[in-house]
Amino acid sequence: MAAVFLHQPSRPGFALSQTVLRAYPDRLPQAVCIMRPVAHPPTPGWKAETAETLRLAGPLALANLLQMLTYAIDVMFIARLGTDELAASSLSIAIFGLLMWSLQSLTGAVAPIIAAELGARGPALRPVRRAMRMALWLSVILGLGAMLLCAFAEPFMLLTGQEPRIAALAGEYMAILLFSTIPMIAAGVLRNFVSALGRPVFATAITALGIGVNALGNWMFIFGNWGAPALGLQGAAVATLITSLAIVAFYVIAIRLDPRLARYHIFGFFWRPDWARAKEILRIGTPIAFTVLAEAGVFGAAVFLMGRIGALELAAHAIAIQIAALAFQVPMGVGQAATIRVGYFYGAADHEGIRRAGWTSLAMGTGFMLFTAAAMLAAPTLLLGIYIETDTAENAALVALGAKLLVVAAAFQLVDGVQVVAAGALRGLKDTRVPMLIAIFAYWVPGFGTAVVLGFQTQLGGVGVWIGLATGLAFAAVLLLWRWHGRERYGLTLRSA
């Protein structure tokens, strides 16, 4: 029967026991977990690996871009309220985003765990289900901690020297936004699950639906349309909360309706703990979280540095960083795909497959960033026009400074692409501790150090802060690429128990 072989030509697979199929012909979902290994298919060639990586990275990158579009919509609506509101939201998002990205990355350790299980044992229903269960448990536990930290955002902003009126606006915004933490972290876990199981297009579709919900929510609650209260900046936070809850609901529906995903029953026996799996997620994920914390932290710190220089610099940074971050989403998607592809071959102990998956992803991510760098150099004003009106006198200074920042952003596009894909490939090998140390050093010693010196000790100001960001990314790219290149020498390709 056609269901006997449950593997794709380009990755390790397993066959159902013929005895089980004969004994239980009407119970395939239950029988599928009784497996016997078969010979792994040949390692895919470079062309086949490129096709497989594109198949996985394409939807993930598009989902990342759509997610950034969700944030961009917030900026577009909030910018209509005024510079103070835009600056206040930037400060809040710097803190909130830092927590969300790091905690989503921690729980995202479930992706290489699932990929290794699939590479080693085929469907692996029970191990995958238990890993997902504990990742969702951690979403709730860690989300509660993040909410507590967010509650003290305004006092922290005042301690960093932000203007009191801006800090007050940011505090009001954060008081609502913090309730989005748990659903956002949980949505990240569910996204990793559908992607690792070969359904990355679900992440794309659900993120697209989320954009519609977010745009409608902003339109209603910021300006008071359709009978909703006009809440101003707080309305944007309400829209984010509604969107995060809707996205979780969309994932639950998609997982229950898709036969491949539903057979894992990831919501079954949800009350049963598996502390060994939770410990594994924390062991792999905690260094990832600190890595993201180091990178996102230095970009978040840049927001506060800009705020100390002036409101104009902070507003220009808020817009320019959106453009740079939008470009970053494609290599980030390639890096996510690299984690899964490398993880498959790591689980199968296929060293050549690991090599091809990693280098293919690095070439793809770096190649794309060549195009984005060229666009930032060739048409900075056109890109800024996506967010603000560039031909008005009141925005002239903002446009001029934003264009300078984009020139610096173009310079670090290539190294940004290299470092995120290399980190993703190393995560596929469950190598997270040394990359964490690399990130902490690169972003905070040469990176932040250069930003402070050039931003406050020279006439460069905000441009100097961005040169510091580029310096940190360059150091991270070189060191992570060096580690990937020496993976055999460091014993990273030897699968741990």
TARA-V26107 format. One record per residue. RES is the residue in one letter. PSI is psi in degrees with one decimal (NA if undefined). D_CENTER is the distance of its C-alpha to the mean C-alpha in whole Angstrom. Layout:
BEGIN
res=(RES/RES)
psi=(PSI/PSI)
d_center=(D_CENTER/D_CENTER)
END
This chain:
BEGIN
res=(M/A/A/V/F/L/H/Q/P/S/R/P/G/F/A/L/S/Q/T/V/L/R/A/Y/P/D/R/L/P/Q/A/V/C/I/M/R/P/V/A/H/P/P/T/P/G/W/K/A/E/T/A/E/T/L/R/L/A/G/P/L/A/L/A/N/L/L/Q/M/L/T/Y/A/I/D/V/M/F/I/A/R/L/G/T/D/E/L/A/A/S/S/L/S/I/A/I/F/G/L/L/M/W/S/L/Q/S/L/T/G/A/V/A/P/I/I/A/A/E/L/G/A/R/G/P/A/L/R/P/V/R/R/A/M/R/M/A/L/W/L/S/V/I/L/G/L/G/A/M/L/L/C/A/F/A/E/P/F/M/L/L/T/G/Q/E/P/R/I/A/A/L/A/G/E/Y/M/A/I/L/L/F/S/T/I/P/M/I/A/A/G/V/L/R/N/F/V/S/A/L/G/R/P/V/F/A/T/A/I/T/A/L/G/I/G/V/N/A/L/G/N/W/M/F/I/F/G/N/W/G/A/P/A/L/G/L/Q/G/A/A/V/A/T/L/I/T/S/L/A/I/V/A/F/Y/V/I/A/I/R/L/D/P/R/L/A/R/Y/H/I/F/G/F/F/W/R/P/D/W/A/R/A/K/E/I/L/R/I/G/T/P/I/A/F/T/V/L/A/E/A/G/V/F/G/A/A/V/F/L/M/G/R/I/G/A/L/E/L/A/A/H/A/I/A/I/Q/I/A/A/L/A/F/Q/V/P/M/G/V/G/Q/A/A/T/I/R/V/G/Y/F/Y/G/A/A/D/H/E/G/I/R/R/A/G/W/T/S/L/A/M/G/T/G/F/M/L/F/T/A/A/A/M/L/A/A/P/T/L/L/L/G/I/Y/I/E/T/D/T/A/E/N/A/A/L/V/A/L/G/A/K/L/L/V/V/A/A/A/F/Q/L/V/D/G/V/Q/V/V/A/A/G/A/L/R/G/L/K/D/T/R/V/P/M/L/I/A/I/F/A/Y/W/V/P/G/F/G/T/A/V/V/L/G/F/Q/T/Q/L/G/G/V/G/V/W/I/G/L/A/T/G/L/A/F/A/A/V/L/L/L/W/R/W/H/G/R/E/R/Y/G/L/T/L/R/S/A)
psi=(155.8/-24.6/-0.9/-42.1/115.5/54.0/155.1/152.9/-24.5/5.9/161.2/145.0/176.9/156.1/145.2/142.8/125.2/-33.5/-43.4/-42.8/-37.9/-35.7/-31.9/65.5/-22.8/8.9/49.4/-43.3/-36.3/-35.5/-20.3/-21.1/-6.4/103.3/154.7/137.1/145.4/169.8/137.1/143.6/161.8/149.4/130.3/146.3/177.9/-41.0/-44.8/-38.5/-38.6/-43.8/-43.3/-40.6/-41.4/-39.8/-35.5/-43.6/-32.6/-57.5/-35.6/-43.6/-41.2/-39.9/-40.3/-42.8/-41.1/-36.2/-42.1/-33.0/-33.5/-47.2/-38.3/-37.5/-41.4/-46.0/-42.6/-43.5/-45.4/-34.8/-27.5/-17.9/-27.6/168.7/-37.6/-44.8/-39.3/-42.6/-41.7/-43.2/-34.3/-41.7/-44.1/-44.4/-30.0/-40.0/-50.5/-45.6/-37.7/-45.3/-44.2/-45.6/-40.5/-42.2/-35.5/-34.4/-37.8/-54.4/-21.1/-7.7/-14.1/-25.1/-54.7/-29.0/-47.3/-44.8/-42.7/-37.9/-41.3/-39.5/-32.9/-35.1/18.9/-138.9/-39.9/58.1/-51.5/-47.5/-40.6/-44.6/-44.4/-39.1/-43.0/-41.9/-47.7/-29.0/-38.3/-36.7/-46.4/-30.7/-42.6/-47.6/-49.3/-33.1/-38.5/-39.8/-39.3/-37.6/-40.5/-41.9/-41.1/-29.2/-20.4/24.8/-45.1/-48.1/-35.8/-42.4/-40.8/-36.9/-30.1/3.8/18.9/155.2/134.5/-40.4/-34.4/-42.7/-38.0/-44.7/-42.3/-38.1/-40.7/-40.1/-45.1/-29.2/-26.7/-40.1/-32.9/-22.0/-7.8/-5.8/-53.4/-50.4/-31.6/-43.0/-42.9/-39.4/-36.6/-38.8/-46.2/-34.9/-42.1/-37.9/-52.0/-32.0/-45.3/-27.2/14.6/20.9/49.6/-22.7/-26.1/-40.0/-40.0/-49.0/-42.5/-39.7/-38.6/-42.5/-37.9/-33.9/-44.1/-43.3/-43.1/-44.5/-44.1/-42.3/-41.4/-45.3/-38.2/-50.8/-19.5/-44.2/-3.1/38.7/160.7/35.2/-1.1/154.9/143.5/97.4/-3.9/-132.8/-37.1/-27.5/-32.8/-36.4/-38.9/-42.8/-40.0/-41.8/-46.5/-41.7/-42.7/-39.3/-39.9/-39.4/-42.7/-44.0/-40.5/-42.5/-43.6/-43.5/-46.2/-41.7/-38.7/-28.8/-23.3/123.7/-40.6/-39.2/-36.9/-30.0/-13.1/-17.4/52.8/-15.9/1.4/146.8/41.7/-22.2/-9.1/118.9/153.0/87.3/-27.0/-42.0/-40.5/-40.4/-38.9/-42.7/-43.8/-38.4/-44.4/-38.8/-30.8/-45.3/-34.6/-43.7/-41.7/-31.8/-49.1/-39.1/-39.0/-44.9/-53.4/-32.4/-41.1/-33.4/-36.1/-40.6/-32.5/-33.6/-44.9/-34.1/-43.5/-39.7/-34.0/-29.0/-43.5/161.3/-36.2/-46.7/-38.4/-41.9/-41.6/-40.7/-42.4/-37.1/-46.8/-36.8/-28.1/-41.2/-45.6/-41.5/-32.9/-44.9/-34.6/-22.4/-27.8/-54.6/-27.1/-41.3/-38.3/-38.7/-38.1/-40.8/-38.1/-39.3/-44.5/-46.0/-47.3/-38.3/-38.6/-51.1/-29.7/-44.5/-31.8/0.6/38.0/95.6/-37.2/-38.7/-40.4/-46.9/-48.3/-39.4/-42.8/-49.5/-32.9/-45.2/-40.1/-41.6/-40.6/-46.5/-43.3/-39.8/-41.1/-39.7/-19.3/-41.6/-41.6/-36.6/-42.1/-40.0/-40.1/-34.5/-36.2/-35.0/60.8/-40.5/-37.6/-40.4/-40.3/-28.8/-12.8/-30.6/-33.4/164.5/117.0/-7.2/15.5/149.1/-35.8/-21.1/5.9/-46.7/-37.6/-41.7/-42.6/-45.9/-39.8/-38.7/-38.2/-40.4/-36.2/-29.3/-42.0/-40.5/-38.3/-34.5/-32.7/9.2/-45.0/-48.2/-30.3/-41.8/-41.1/-47.1/-36.5/-36.3/-41.2/-40.7/-39.8/-42.4/-40.8/-33.0/-31.5/-26.0/8.0/28.1/102.9/-22.4/-50.1/-43.1/-33.4/-46.6/-38.2/-44.9/-45.2/-44.9/-52.4/-46.0/-32.5/-18.7/-74.3/-33.3/-66.3/-37.4/-45.2/-39.4/-43.8/-45.7/-50.7/-32.1/-33.2/-13.7/0.5/177.8/-0.6/-31.5/-126.3/-34.2/-37.5/-35.8/-42.5/-33.0/-36.2/-41.6/-42.8/-36.9/-44.5/-42.6/-38.4/-44.1/-43.4/-42.2/-46.7/-45.0/-39.8/-39.2/-37.4/-41.9/-40.9/-43.8/-32.5/24.5/-38.1/-41.5/-34.2/1.1/25.1/-21.8/-1.7/114.6/131.9/162.3/NA)
d_center=(40/37/35/36/33/30/28/27/29/26/25/27/28/31/34/35/39/42/43/41/41/44/45/42/42/41/38/36/33/34/36/32/31/35/34/35/34/35/35/31/31/32/29/27/29/26/27/26/23/22/22/21/17/18/18/15/13/14/13/10/10/12/10/7/10/12/9/10/14/14/13/16/18/18/19/22/23/23/25/28/28/29/28/28/26/23/23/23/20/18/20/18/15/15/16/14/11/11/12/9/6/9/10/7/7/11/11/9/12/14/12/14/17/17/17/20/22/22/23/26/27/26/25/26/26/26/24/21/22/23/19/18/20/20/16/17/20/17/15/18/20/17/16/20/20/17/20/22/21/20/24/25/23/26/28/25/25/29/29/27/30/28/31/32/32/28/27/29/27/24/25/26/23/21/24/23/19/19/20/16/15/16/15/11/11/13/11/8/11/13/10/10/14/15/13/15/18/18/17/14/16/16/12/13/16/15/13/16/18/16/16/20/20/19/21/24/23/23/26/28/27/27/30/32/32/33/35/32/33/32/29/28/25/25/25/21/20/22/21/17/19/20/17/15/18/19/15/16/20/19/17/20/22/21/21/24/25/24/27/24/22/25/27/24/25/22/23/27/28/26/28/28/27/26/26/25/22/21/22/20/17/18/19/16/13/15/15/11/11/14/12/9/12/14/12/11/14/16/15/15/19/19/19/22/24/24/25/28/29/30/28/28/26/24/24/24/21/19/20/19/16/15/16/15/11/12/13/10/8/11/11/7/8/11/10/8/12/13/12/14/17/18/18/20/22/22/23/26/27/27/27/27/25/22/24/23/20/19/21/20/16/17/20/18/15/18/20/18/17/21/21/19/21/24/23/23/26/28/27/25/27/27/23/24/26/23/22/26/30/30/34/35/37/35/32/33/32/29/29/30/28/25/26/27/23/22/24/23/19/21/22/19/17/18/18/14/14/16/14/10/12/15/12/11/15/16/13/15/18/17/18/16/19/20/17/16/19/19/16/18/21/20/18/21/24/24/21/22/26/26/24/27/30/29/28/31/34/34/34/31/29/26/26/27/24/21/23/23/19/20/22/19/17/20/21/18/18/21/21/18/20/23/22/21/24/26/24/27/29/27/27/24/25/27/25/26/27)
END
